[in-house]
Amino acid sequence: MMAGYVVDFHHRNACSRCRPDGSCARLADAGATLRSWRDRRVQRELRARRDRDGR
């Protein structure tokens, strides 16, 4: 949940770690966290579908 807040914040403001080129370690970490969470969610859904369908 916090990763989502970081992304939302960076859409509105720059933080103390934002660089002039627009890159930010906090934003990069939040993006990696969200991608990982989405990947795990997809895997859980696929497993649940397989278990439900008896495969």
C-alpha positions as CSV (number, residue, x, y, z in Angstrom):
1,M,0.0,0.0,0.0
2,M,2.8,2.4,0.8
3,A,4.4,1.8,-2.6
4,G,1.2,3.1,-4.1
5,Y,1.4,6.2,-2.0
6,V,5.0,6.9,-3.1
7,V,4.0,6.7,-6.7
8,D,1.0,9.0,-6.1
9,F,3.1,11.5,-4.2
10,H,5.7,11.6,-7.0
11,H,3.1,12.4,-9.6
12,R,2.3,15.6,-7.7
13,N,5.6,16.6,-6.1
14,A,9.3,15.9,-5.9
15,C,10.8,14.4,-2.8
16,S,14.1,15.2,-1.2
17,R,15.8,12.3,-3.1
18,C,14.5,13.2,-6.5
19,R,17.2,14.1,-9.0
20,P,17.0,17.0,-11.5
21,D,16.6,14.4,-14.4
22,G,13.4,13.2,-12.7
23,S,14.8,9.9,-11.4
24,C,14.3,8.9,-7.8
25,A,15.5,5.8,-5.9
26,R,12.3,5.9,-3.8
27,L,10.1,5.8,-6.9
28,A,12.2,3.1,-8.5
29,D,11.8,1.0,-5.3
30,A,8.1,1.6,-5.2
31,G,7.8,0.5,-8.8
32,A,9.7,-2.7,-8.1
33,T,7.5,-3.5,-5.1
34,L,4.3,-3.0,-7.1
35,R,5.5,-5.1,-10.0
36,S,6.5,-7.9,-7.6
37,W,3.1,-7.7,-5.8
38,R,1.2,-7.8,-9.2
39,D,3.3,-10.8,-10.3
40,R,2.5,-12.7,-7.1
41,R,-1.2,-11.8,-7.4
42,V,-1.3,-13.2,-10.9
43,Q,0.4,-16.4,-9.8
44,R,-2.1,-16.8,-6.9
45,E,-5.0,-16.4,-9.3
46,L,-3.6,-18.9,-11.7
47,R,-3.0,-21.4,-8.9
48,A,-6.5,-20.9,-7.6
49,R,-8.0,-21.4,-11.1
50,R,-6.0,-24.6,-11.6
51,D,-7.1,-25.9,-8.2
52,R,-10.7,-25.0,-8.9
53,D,-10.7,-26.7,-12.3
54,G,-9.0,-29.8,-10.9
55,R,-5.9,-29.6,-13.0
